Amino acid sequence: MEIIEKAPAKLNLSLDTPFRHPDGEPEWKMVMIAVDLADYVTVKTIPQSRKITVQTNSGFLPCDKRNLAYQAALYLQSKFDINEGVAISIQKNIPVAAGMGGGSADAAAVLRA
């Protein structure tokens, strides 16, 4: 099976941490907006294999376990005891490390797929 998911970018219009919880974690308040810019994530199942692969058109993006899309697939495999692997292909349009949520959007796209 093959599924293509759109992974939209976002812009933070406002971001603040007004206080910290007793455990030290910050409280986040933010206002964000989705923009038309998006990556496209293709997820294709690999029957009879638990292998996860990631490929991308960006030379700046890791394609191993450091990739958030890879981590999302690995989490689903372990959480739901899935015995199939996936080949993840990421068409990057969101600039890497631009603060537009590209990595997390790609991971969310894998979870939806």
Number of C-alpha atoms within 10 A of each C-alpha: 8 12 14 17 19 18 26 22 23 19 14 13 9 9 11 11 11 9 12 11 8 7 6 8 10 13 11 11 12 10 10 13 9 12 11 7 16 23 21 19 25 22 25 17 17 17 12 9 12 15 14 21 19 19 16 15 11 14 10 10 17 14 20 14 14 10 16 20 28 22 16 18 24 18 14 13 17 10 9 8 9 14 13 14 20 24 18 25 20 23 18 21 16 21 17 15 11 9 13 21 20 24 22 17 23 31 21 20 23 26 15 12 15
